[in-house]
């Protein structure tokens, strides 16, 4: 089984809760363990918030959410100017800071975080998380012998 959802939304703060809801519902319907759903949704929130706040020109961004029997892969694609992702600090910001926790949270919450920056063509944030499924969850309906 593979579920893939690709919304393309305006680069606006109001779109982030929409994406959280879409991802949460999709993962729930597949039967992902609730704590892992929360981790994936928070990592997605951070990636989308970064795009909304920091990406350059372009009034839309795209999120690719792919879920199968064992993992979830998310790509957040903006059409900004790109940046040097190696210059980003992975350390968590101090408690007095109002920003600077997103990248550290993404690394803490998912199994793999990668950036693909294309000068003058934007940035793609790739998030991958292994998905433990509920033993009695909906996924079992799809894998029962006929």
Secondary structure as UniProt FT lines:
FT   STRAND          2..10
FT   HELIX           14..30
FT   HELIX           34..54
FT   STRAND          60..68
FT   STRAND          71..78
FT   HELIX           85..87
FT   TURN            95..96
FT   HELIX           102..109
FT   STRAND          112..118
FT   TURN            119..121
FT   STRAND          122..130
FT   TURN            135..136
FT   HELIX           139..142
//
